[in-house]
Amino acid sequence: MIEFVRNVRLWFAPEVVRQEGTTPDYRFSLANERTFLAWLRTALALIGGGFAVDQFLPDLGRGLRVGLALALLAAGVLCSLRAVNHWMRCERAMRRGEDLPVSRFPALLSVVIAVVAVAMVVVVLVGREG
């Protein structure tokens, strides 16, 4: 937990990270940044999906609609926070010459999206029959 808090402080002070270790090949830093931006695009898509579910499925029961929307919105929030945390951890590891950090977050995000997708398939199938 202490390491996470330290990382959060570094999100807003990247100049501190530049003082660690040696500067990596700029191509690796740029690849790390592209990965960060891909995570942000994923977060924006999840947030947009959450709003779409809430706004465009008015016939769906309120509880189910809000539940699906909140699941997508929460996944988007977590994805955006994880993006910056992962970017910082990778940048520090490259500067220190360490292995890149591993994460279970992609698996967790995939499971959440799969559960929401299955729920949406059920909604579509039930909606077509009803």
C-alpha positions as CSV (number, residue, x, y, z in Angstrom):
1,M,0.0,0.0,0.0
2,I,2.9,2.4,0.8
3,E,4.4,1.7,-2.6
4,F,1.0,2.5,-4.3
5,V,0.8,5.9,-2.4
6,R,4.4,6.7,-3.5
7,N,3.5,5.9,-7.1
8,V,0.4,8.1,-6.9
9,R,2.6,11.0,-5.8
10,L,4.9,10.3,-8.7
11,W,2.0,10.6,-11.2
12,F,2.1,14.3,-10.6
13,A,5.9,14.7,-10.4
14,P,7.4,12.9,-13.3
15,E,10.6,14.9,-13.0
16,V,11.4,12.9,-9.9
17,V,11.3,9.7,-12.0
18,R,13.8,11.2,-14.4
19,Q,16.3,11.4,-11.6
20,E,16.3,7.6,-11.1
21,G,18.7,5.3,-12.9
22,T,19.7,6.1,-16.5
23,T,17.6,7.4,-19.4
24,P,16.3,4.4,-21.5
25,D,16.3,4.4,-25.2
26,Y,13.6,6.9,-26.2
27,R,11.9,4.3,-28.3
28,F,11.0,2.4,-25.2
29,S,9.7,5.4,-23.4
30,L,7.6,6.3,-26.5
31,A,6.3,2.7,-26.7
32,N,5.4,3.0,-23.0
33,E,3.5,6.2,-23.7
34,R,1.6,4.6,-26.6
35,T,0.6,1.8,-24.3
36,F,-0.6,4.4,-21.8
37,L,-2.7,6.1,-24.5
38,A,-4.2,2.8,-25.6
39,W,-5.3,2.1,-22.0
40,L,-6.9,5.6,-21.9
41,R,-8.7,4.9,-25.1
42,T,-10.0,1.7,-23.6
43,A,-11.1,3.6,-20.5
44,L,-12.9,6.2,-22.6
45,A,-14.7,3.4,-24.6
46,L,-15.8,1.8,-21.4
47,I,-17.1,5.1,-20.0
48,G,-18.9,5.8,-23.2
49,G,-20.4,2.3,-23.2
50,G,-21.6,2.9,-19.6
51,F,-23.4,6.1,-20.6
52,A,-24.8,4.4,-23.8
53,V,-26.3,1.6,-21.8
54,D,-27.9,4.0,-19.4
55,Q,-29.2,6.4,-22.0
56,F,-30.2,4.1,-24.9
57,L,-31.8,1.2,-23.1
58,P,-34.7,2.9,-21.3
59,D,-37.0,-0.2,-21.7
60,L,-34.5,-2.3,-19.7
61,G,-35.4,-2.6,-16.0
62,R,-33.8,0.3,-14.0
63,G,-31.8,-2.0,-11.7
64,L,-30.3,-4.0,-14.6
65,R,-29.6,-0.9,-16.7
66,V,-28.0,0.9,-13.9
67,G,-26.0,-2.2,-12.8
68,L,-24.6,-2.7,-16.3
69,A,-23.9,1.0,-16.8
70,L,-22.1,1.2,-13.4
71,A,-20.0,-1.9,-14.1
72,L,-18.8,-0.3,-17.4
73,L,-18.2,3.1,-15.8
74,A,-16.3,1.6,-12.9
75,A,-14.2,-0.5,-15.3
76,G,-13.4,2.7,-17.2
77,V,-12.4,4.6,-14.0
78,L,-10.2,1.7,-12.9
79,C,-8.7,1.4,-16.4
80,S,-7.7,5.1,-16.5
81,L,-6.1,5.0,-13.0
82,R,-4.3,1.8,-13.8
83,A,-3.0,3.3,-17.1
84,V,-1.1,6.0,-15.3
85,N,0.1,3.7,-12.6
86,H,1.4,1.2,-15.1
87,W,3.1,3.9,-17.2
88,M,4.9,5.1,-14.1
89,R,5.9,1.7,-12.9
90,C,7.3,0.8,-16.4
91,E,9.1,4.0,-16.8
92,R,10.8,3.5,-13.4
93,A,11.7,-0.1,-14.2
94,M,13.2,0.9,-17.5
95,R,15.3,3.6,-15.9
96,R,16.5,1.1,-13.2
97,G,17.3,-1.6,-15.7
98,E,14.7,-3.9,-14.0
99,D,12.2,-6.3,-15.5
100,L,9.0,-4.6,-16.5
101,P,6.3,-5.0,-13.8
102,V,3.6,-7.7,-14.2
103,S,0.0,-7.1,-13.6
104,R,-3.2,-9.1,-13.1
105,F,-5.3,-6.1,-14.1
106,P,-5.7,-7.0,-17.8
107,A,-7.2,-10.4,-16.8
108,L,-9.5,-8.7,-14.3
109,L,-10.6,-6.1,-16.8
110,S,-11.2,-8.9,-19.4
111,V,-13.4,-10.8,-16.9
112,V,-15.5,-7.8,-16.1
113,I,-16.0,-6.9,-19.7
114,A,-16.9,-10.5,-20.5
115,V,-19.5,-10.6,-17.7
116,V,-21.0,-7.4,-18.9
117,A,-21.0,-8.7,-22.5
118,V,-22.8,-11.9,-21.5
119,A,-25.4,-9.8,-19.6
120,M,-25.8,-7.7,-22.7
121,V,-26.3,-10.8,-24.9
122,V,-29.0,-11.9,-22.5
123,V,-30.6,-8.5,-22.7
124,V,-30.6,-8.5,-26.5
125,L,-32.0,-12.0,-26.7
126,V,-34.7,-11.4,-24.2
127,G,-35.5,-8.0,-25.8
128,R,-36.0,-9.6,-29.2
129,E,-38.3,-12.4,-27.9
130,G,-40.4,-10.0,-25.7
